[in-house]
C-alpha cells in the first residue's frame, strides 16, 4: 500500500516541479495544474453520467423483466449518447413571465454544487483534486448549496406546480440532510479526523461499518436512507411527483437546462455512494482478513482505485435497487418517517458513539 502512495505522491510532485520550471512561477504552475484537474474532472463527469444512466436503465429493465434500451449501439450502449445529442440540439426555452436570470442560473447552481463535491473524493492514495483537512465537513456544506438551485428554479419558473415541487424538495432535502450528517458525525470520533485520506488510512485494521461496535452499521443504514432522500430518488421523489405535479420543480425546463438537473442527480448518487464507501467501507483500502496473509496478498494485487470503484459500484446498485423496488411515499409519510423515526435514531446513534469512544470500545483497536 505504501508503494501506491509513494508512486502517486511522487508523480504529483514531479508534475508540480516540471510545471514550475516551465512557467517560471509557482502560482502559474498551480493554476495550470488546477486547470488540468478541472478538465479531467469534466470529462469524468460526462462519462460517469452516461454510464450511470445506461446502467440504471438496464437495472430497471431486468428488475421489471424486460431488456431495457437495445436499439442504439450494441446492447443499447449508445442510447445515452443519442439522448445527449438530442438534448444539446433542442432549443432551450424560458417562460415568458419567468425571472430569466434566476431561471437560467438555477440548473448551473445545482450542477456546480455536485461538480465541486467531486473534487474532495479520494479515488486512490494521493489521487484527490483538493486535499483538505476538513474535507468531510466541507463537502457536506457544498452539497447543501444544491437545494438553493432547486428552490430558485421552481420559484423563478412562474409555475405553481414548479413552486410546489421546489418547496417539497427543499423541505425534504433539508430534513433528511440532518439525519445524514448526524450518521456521519457519529463515526467521526472513532477516526478523529475530517480529512478523507486520513479516514481511509484509519481503517487499515478494519472497516468502520463493523469495527465500530453497532454504531457503524446503524450509521450506514441511516446514511443510506437519508442520502437517497437527499438525491430525490424513489421512494423519496415527491419533488417531481409526475402524477400530481406534472414534473415538479423542473416542469418548465428543457434541453440542456433540464439535462443539468438530470446530470446532477446521477452525480449525487455517485457522491453519496463514494462518501459511504470512504467512511464506512475503507475507500480505496483493500479488504483484509486477520490471519489469512496469503489471501490478503492476493487482495493487494488489485490497485486501490479498483477497490474504490468496486465498492462505489455496489452502493450505487443498492440506490438503484431502492428506486425500482419501493413505491413512492406521500409527502406526510416522508416527513413523518424523518422526524419521528430517522432523526431520533440518528441522535441515539450519536450518543452510542460518544459512549463507545469514551469507554474505548473498538474492534481491532
N, C-alpha and C positions, 0 to 999 in steps of 0.2 A: 504493500500500500504506500509505503514511504517513497518507493521509486516513481509511482504515478504522480505523487505530489511534487517530487523533485523535478521531474521532467516538465510538468505543466508550468511550475513557477519559473523554471529556467527559460522556457520558451517565451513566456510573457516578459521576463527581464531582458532577454536578448532583443525582442522586438522593440521594447522601450528604448534601449540603448541605441539601436540602429536608427529609429525614428528621431531621436535627439540629435544624433550626428548628422542625419540627412537634412533636418530642418534648422539646425543650429540653435534651437530653443526648446527647453523642457516643456514650456507651456504649449507651444505649437505641436510638439510630439504627443501631448495628452489629447489635444483637440483632434489630431489625425486618428489616434487610437480609438477615441470615443466615436468618431465618425465611422470607422471601420466596424466597430461593435454594433452601432445602430443599423448599419446596412445589413450585417449578418443577421441581426435580430429581426429586421423587417422581412428578410427572405424566409427566416424560420417561422415567423408568424403566418405568412401566406401559405407555406407548405403545411404547417401544422393544422390550420383551419380546414384546408381541403381534405387532409387525411381524416380528421375527426368527423367531418360531415359525412364522408363516404362510409366510415366505419359505423356511425350511428344509423345510417340508412340500412346497412346490411344487418346490424344487430336488430333493428326494428323489424326488418323483413323476416328474419329467421325466427324471432320470437312470436311473430304473427303467422307463421307457416306460409311465408311467401318468399320470393327470391330477392326483392329489393331492386335497385337500378341494375339493368343488364344491357341496355342497348348501345350506350356511348362508350366505346372502348372495350377491351377485353374484360369481361365480368363487370362492366359498368364503371371501371376505374376513372374514366374521363368525364363522368357525369357532372362532378363538381366543377371541373374546368369549364365545361359548357355553360353551367349556371353562372359562373363568374363572368364569362364573356357576355352573357345576356344582361347581367346587372350593370356592367360597365357601359354597354351600348344603350341602355334605356335612358330616357330623359328624366332628370331629377326635377320633380315638381314641388313648388312651395304654395300652400293655400293662400288665397287672395287676402284674407284678413288675419293671417298669422303674423307673429312677430318674426320677421325674416331672419334677423341676426341671431336671435336665440335659437330659432328653429334649426338653422344650419350649424350652429355651434354645438348643439346637444349631442349628436352622434359622435362628433370628434372628441368631446369631453369624455364620453363613455369609453371610446376606444383607447384614448390616450391613457386613461387610468389603468386599463388592463395591460397595455403595452409597457408602461413604466414598471408594473409589478414584476414582469418577467426579468427585469434587469437584476433582481436580487436573488433569483433562484440559483442554487448551487448545482449545476449539472454534473460536475465532476470535481476532483480536487483542484483547486485553483481556477476552475472554469466558471467564474461568476463575473458578470459585467461590472457590477457595483458591489464591492465588498464593504459592508458597513457593520459596525459593532452593535447596532440596534436594528439590524435588518428585519427581524420578525415584527417588531413594533412599527417600523416604517412602512412595511408592506401592508399591514392592517390599516394604517392611516390612509395610504394612497388608494387602496381598494374602496374605501368609503366615499371617495370623490365620485365614483361612477354613478351613484344614486342621484347626485345632483344633475347629471346629464339626463337621466330618465325623467326626473321631475320637471326639468326645464323643457325637454322635448314635448312632454304631454301638455304642459301649460301653454307653450308657445304655438301649439297646433290649432288653437281656437276650435277645439272639438270636444264636446262634453264626454264622449267615450274615452278619448285620449287622456283627459284630465282625471277621470275616474280610475283608469288603468295606472296612471302615474302615481296617484295618491295611494292606491293599493300597494303598488310596488315599493314606494317609499316607506310605508308602514311595515311592510313585510321585511324588507332588507334591513332596516334599522333595528327591528325587533330581534330577528334571528342573528344579526351581527353580534349582539351582546352575548348570546349563548356560545357562538363560535369562538369569540375572543376569550371568554372565560374557560372554555375547554382547552385552548392552547396555553393560557396563563397557568392552568393547573399543572402543566408539565414543566413549565419554566423553572420552578425551584429545584427540580431534580438535576438539570444540567447547568443551571446557574449562569446562563448567558443568553443573549438575544441575537448573537451572530450565527447565521445559518451554517457556516463551515464548522464552527465550534460545536454546534448542536449535533452535526453528523459525527464529528470525532468523539463526542462524549458517549457514543453508542458502540464503541469497539467491543465492549463486554456484553452487549445485548441491546436489542431494540427497546425503546421506551414503552411500546404498547404492552409488553409483558414484563419488562424489567421493573417498572413502577407498579407496585402491588395494587391491582384493581383500578387504580386511578388512570393508568394508561389506556386500558381497554374501554372504560366508560368515557373517558375524554375523546377517544377516537370515534366512538359511536355518536356522541353528541355533536362533535365537529362535522362528521359526515352528513348528518341530518340537517344541521343548521347551514352548512355551506351549500348544500343542494338547494335550500330555500333561498339563499343569497343569490344564487345563479338564476333564479326564476325558472327552475326546472320542475317538471311534473314530479310529484303531485302538488307542487307549490307554485304553479304558473298562473295564479289568479290575476297577475298583472296583465296578461293577454286575454284570457277568458273568451275565446272566439265565439262561443255560443251566446254570450251576453254583452260583450264589449266590442264586437266586430273584430278588432285586432289589438285592443288595448292602447298603451301609450304610443306605439308606433303606427297607428292606423293611417295617418296622413303621409307616412314616409314611403319613398320608392327609390328604385335604382341603388346607387352606392350609399346613399344615406341610410336606407334600410339595411344594406349589406354590412355597414359598420356596427349597427346594433347586433346583428346576427353573428358577425365575426367576434365581437366582444364576448358574447355568451359562450362560445366554444373556447376562446382563450381563457375565460374564467374557469371553465371546467378543468382545463389543464393546470391552471394556477392552484386551485384549491386541492387538486389531487397531488400536485408537486409539494405543497406545504405539508399535507398529510403524510406523504411518503418521507419527507425530510424529518419531521418532528417525531413521528410515531414508528417509522419503519427503517430508520437509519440512512435515508437518502441514497447516496452512491456507495455506501458501505456494504460490502458483500455479507451474505448470511453465513455465520459461523456456528458450528455445533460443538459445545465443550467436549473435549476428549476425542473427537474424530478429526485428527490432524490431516490425514490423507484426503478426506472429503473436503476439508477446509481449503487445502491447497488447490484442489480442483475448482472450487468456487472462486479462488483468487485469480484463476486464469482469465475469467471474464473481466473486461475493462470496467471501471467504476461507472462510466456513462451508460453501459448496457444494463447494469443493475438499476440505475436510477430510472431509465425509461421503462424498464420492465415492471418495476413497482408502480410507476405512474400509470402505465397502461392498464394494469389490473384494477386500480382505483377508478380510472375513467370508465372502465367497463361496468363497475358497480353503479356509478351515477347513471349511466345509460340504462342499465338494468332497472333501476328505480322508475325511470320515465315510462318504460313500456310494460310495467307490472302493476303499478298502483293507480287508482282513479284520482282525479283532481279533487282537492278539498274545497269546501266552501270557505269564504273569507272569515266567517266567525269561527269555524273549526280550526282554521290555520292559526289565528291569533290565540284561541283558547289553548291549543297544543303548546305554543311557545311560552306563554306567560304562566300557565298553570302546571305544566309538566317539565318542559325542557329547561326553563330558567331555574326553577328550584333544584333540579338535578345538577345543573352546572354549578350552582353555589355549593351544594353538598359535596360535589367532586373537588371543588377548590379547597373546601375545609378539610377533606380527607387527605388531599395532597400536602397541606400545611402540617397536619398531624404526622403523616408518614415521614416527611423531611425532618421535622423536629425530632422524631424518635429514631432517625437513621435507618428506616425500613427500606432497603434496596435489595433487589435480587442481583447477585453477582456484582456487589459493590467493590 
